[in-house]
């Protein structure tokens, strides 16, 4: 379906939301935006978007409403709070939450907006800021197939891999599964390289030796140079990944799913936060193992 004649609304112009807004405009859609900070709003308006004074005003003007916010409480507040989406939304609209939140909250919000005659998708993303900028994010979608099909062209304006995973909440379940695997893999890389360093073997040579075998991976290739160069400037910061693992914990508790490895890795992330590394890239979790071993993994 072509939604070029419809008005798209985007709430949340942060690290991910602002480039997503720019790509929506770049692909020829009409866009209205809202953020609590005026600077990103002004930047996107300068590119052709309209601005709204409140989420309610945005919802009243738009056919498709997107939120891209830090966590569950922020999304709930923007939807249900004063001057929130519910106060302005029109029956027949589609609400897409692209934040990474608890699937339990996604299901609750879907039931709430349904009372207003609004369909909802949860559609969290993966790829970080670089892929948000170039429009090649992976987007994991939960909701009704017919609703997904009706807005798919809007999602493809922001991502190159868009997959309907299942019913509402499935998108965030998929995202949390992704975050479990990334966190555990980063931790495995950290433990292995600290082990090599402690044994007196050059971690860079270990990396070159194993990257083409079964232990090789996208995570290893994406993060090993950054570790060796001590470049922990955030793509995906530790605070954000910690938030995702806390959502995993809450979702797992709700369905009685075992997450023993994730629980251990969560404690490593929390320890990094306590040590002042909260804004480091998530590969900076290696500093937890380095502190235990009293070594530093770096390029020789």
HELIX and SHEET records of a PDB file:
HELIX    1   1 UNK A   17  UNK A   26  1                                  10    
HELIX    2   2 UNK A   38  UNK A   45  1                                   8    
HELIX    3   3 UNK A   55  UNK A   61  1                                   7    
HELIX    4   4 UNK A   72  UNK A   80  1                                   9    
HELIX    5   5 UNK A   85  UNK A   88  1                                   4    
HELIX    6   6 UNK A  103  UNK A  114  1                                  12    
HELIX    7   7 UNK A  128  UNK A  134  1                                   7    
HELIX    8   8 UNK A  145  UNK A  156  1                                  12    
HELIX    9   9 UNK A  170  UNK A  198  1                                  29    
HELIX   10  10 UNK A  203  UNK A  210  1                                   8    
HELIX   11  11 UNK A  218  UNK A  228  1                                  11    
HELIX   12  12 UNK A  238  UNK A  255  1                                  18    
HELIX   13  13 UNK A  260  UNK A  274  1                                  15    
HELIX   14  14 UNK A  282  UNK A  285  5                                   4    
HELIX   15  15 UNK A  286  UNK A  293  1                                   8    
SHEET    1   A 8 UNK A  50  UNK A  51  0                                        
SHEET    2   A 8 UNK A  30  UNK A  34  1                                        
SHEET    3   A 8 UNK A   7  UNK A  11  1                                        
SHEET    4   A 8 UNK A  64  UNK A  67  1                                        
SHEET    5   A 8 UNK A  94  UNK A  97  1                                        
SHEET    6   A 8 UNK A 119  UNK A 126  1                                        
SHEET    7   A 8 UNK A 137  UNK A 142 -1                                        
SHEET    8   A 8 UNK A 159  UNK A 166  1                                        
END                                                                             
